[in-house]
Amino acid sequence: MTLRTAIVGLGKIARDQHVPSIAKVEGVDLVAIASRNASLDGLPSFSDVNELLAAVGDDVDAVSLCTPPQGRHAQAEAALRAGKHVMLEKPPGATVSEIAPLVSLAKEKGVTLFATWHSRYASAVEPARAFLADAGIRSVHVEWKEDVRKWHPNQDWIWQPGGLGVFDPGINALSIVTAILPRPIFLLRSDLFFPENRAAPIAADLEFTDALGTPVRAEFDWRETGGETWSIHVETDMGKLSLREGGKKLFIDDVLNVDEPDQEYVGLYRRFVELTKTGALDVDLSPLQHVADAFLLGRRRAVEAFIEE
Amino acid sequence: MTLRTAIVGLGKIARDQHVPSIAKVEGVDLVAIASRNASLDGLPSFSDVNELLAAVGDDVDAVSLCTPPQGRHAQAEAALRAGKHVMLEKPPGATVSEIAPLVSLAKEKGVTLFATWHSRYASAVEPARAFLADAGIRSVHVEWKEDVRKWHPNQDWIWQPGGLGVFDPGINALSIVTAILPRPIFLLRSDLFFPENRAAPIAADLEFTDALGTPVRAEFDWRETGGETWSIHVETDMGKLSLREGGKKLFIDDVLNVDEPDQEYVGLYRRFVELTKTGALDVDLSPLQHVADAFLLGRRRAVEAFIEE
């Protein structure tokens, strides 16, 4: 039984990651596309999810939503209501509260809802979690810095309310942190840096802790040029653990321990295929919850305007 | 067995509501105070919760936290760790995520954690819920408007990050809405009006919906003068329901149906006494979740500076 899957939203992330990863994973086929102004050679294309659902009937089992978070709720609801398994790109929604009705609907329909966090499938994440499970943790420092012009060219939605700004990459770091640390964290301080001409932050400086008082600092910045830093450093009583390159490389006391090629989206689709066999759900909202908390508790700092060109 | 209770944070809400309500409720006694710069005649007073806990030992069973939400987490944790039942004024924290570790700790200690929403104990709220359970709901309109100078004089914390601004009263409306509507709601749009000299909004205009597409509009405004409006109007196929005066009065098609004197905090303490008998928890975060979502999805609108005097 192959999972016949349609992609909704054929933008950068769908072309760079979803399409090639589906091709690599056994048990899942790409059979249709719904996108406002894009199509793929040889595949039936539709302008939106409703047109797709009306046309494909029982020939599609699952829908992978790669559209921006604003408005994705309605698409997910339509697909679930039609009895399709649904996979959500991160973040799973524009708000936390909108996910609960989708969870209820998926359960009612007996289908899978998978809120994905691709960075959790980076090769060194699980080894890092295993290491930290037995360690005494002294401090955590997250540095997630990249050039927005390079990584998010002309992505207007990302600057709109609900688009998350620098938290769009930053939530990847939070998805790893919440996966590898043995205790839940919560925010103590949040400084958000808003370009005076934009509705979303270009940088954030966050201070978390946990029930043991562990200091957890996270710095997100989109103003980095000349290379990116996607690192998480954890000082422990068993040495210093460093995840680098977004979770691909693990260092213990600066000695390389894990270094595997990128396979995050292959991991996501393997997981999706597995979940759909029993109609299971995998919905962890904690990364998005921390972002919502960062806005709730955030102190706004005005910084210079961001001009794309 | 009387519940010997200490109040932490002897500010406006503690004096106006908690102290007189405890006096009215059977099964609970006020036995100590912890407050930075206030005390109550005839009661042992301490400067903070840690000093209180160190001094009182087994002579206090419960702690009612009436301090501002910023920093309350550490107080709650200290009290729970000492094995005390804990009652939290609303909002239960400065973030949503900080509550989960408190829930775990309360369960570990076998004590009660009660995240209170006093407006849910207004007399007309339960009759409104019962009416709406059987009604077809067409639309909801929340108007929560008051004069911040009258209701929150010199409350500096309320304008700080985590102090919620106009959501401090607005969350009362949301606590009622989430109690009386039969389906969960989620945000579609959030406009937040920030005075140019303040870190919290003075007004908010929110558009929610639910799984049936019901329009739910909420308007919060602190710039109201000449009287306050704390109303929730629900158009249904069985007529128009209106909650007025913060939930004290219920009208069906503009005919007064329920009109009881204020007893919200008496209801809270009755509930607290009941919960502590078995160490049960009552923690519903949905009102704070909606506020976090409103900040996450919020579009900021700058409005004129707010000068207290």
Contacts between the chains, C-beta under 8 A, distances in Angstrom:
chain1	res1	chain2	res2	distance
A	73	B	186	7.3
A	77	B	211	7.4
A	94	B	187	7.9
A	94	B	296	7.6
A	94	B	297	5.6
A	95	B	186	5.7
A	95	B	187	5.0
A	95	B	293	3.8
A	95	B	296	6.2
A	95	B	297	5.5
A	96	B	96	7.7
A	96	B	289	5.8
A	96	B	292	6.8
A	96	B	293	5.7
A	96	B	296	7.6
A	97	B	184	6.9
A	97	B	185	7.3
A	97	B	186	4.2
A	97	B	187	6.6
A	97	B	286	7.3
A	97	B	289	5.4
A	97	B	290	6.0
A	97	B	293	5.3
A	98	B	186	3.8
A	98	B	187	7.3
A	98	B	293	8.0
A	100	B	184	5.4
A	100	B	186	7.7
A	101	B	183	7.6
A	101	B	184	5.8
A	101	B	186	6.8
A	101	B	210	7.1
A	101	B	211	4.6
A	104	B	211	7.6
A	105	B	211	7.1
A	161	B	190	7.1
A	161	B	297	5.3
A	161	B	298	6.1
A	161	B	299	4.6
A	162	B	296	7.3
A	162	B	297	4.8
A	183	B	101	7.6
A	184	B	97	6.9
A	184	B	100	5.4
A	184	B	101	5.8
A	185	B	97	7.3
A	186	B	73	7.3
A	186	B	95	5.7
A	186	B	97	4.2
A	186	B	98	3.8
A	186	B	100	7.7
A	186	B	101	6.8
A	187	B	94	7.9
A	187	B	95	5.0
A	187	B	97	6.7
A	187	B	98	7.3
A	190	B	161	7.0
A	199	B	299	5.9
A	199	B	300	6.8
A	210	B	101	7.2
A	211	B	77	7.4
A	211	B	101	4.5
A	211	B	104	7.6
A	211	B	105	7.1
A	286	B	97	7.2
A	289	B	96	5.8
A	289	B	97	5.4
A	289	B	292	7.8
A	290	B	97	5.9
A	291	B	296	6.6
A	292	B	96	6.8
A	292	B	289	7.8
A	292	B	292	4.0
A	292	B	293	6.0
A	292	B	295	7.0
A	292	B	296	4.3
A	293	B	95	3.8
A	293	B	96	5.7
A	293	B	97	5.3
A	293	B	98	8.0
A	293	B	292	6.0
A	295	B	292	7.0
A	295	B	295	4.1
A	295	B	296	4.6
A	295	B	298	7.3
A	296	B	94	7.6
A	296	B	95	6.1
A	296	B	96	7.6
A	296	B	162	7.2
A	296	B	291	6.6
A	296	B	292	4.3
A	296	B	295	4.6
A	296	B	296	7.5
A	297	B	94	5.6
A	297	B	95	5.5
A	297	B	161	5.3
A	297	B	162	4.8
A	298	B	161	6.0
A	298	B	295	7.3
A	299	B	161	4.6
A	299	B	199	5.8
A	300	B	199	6.9
A	300	B	300	7.8
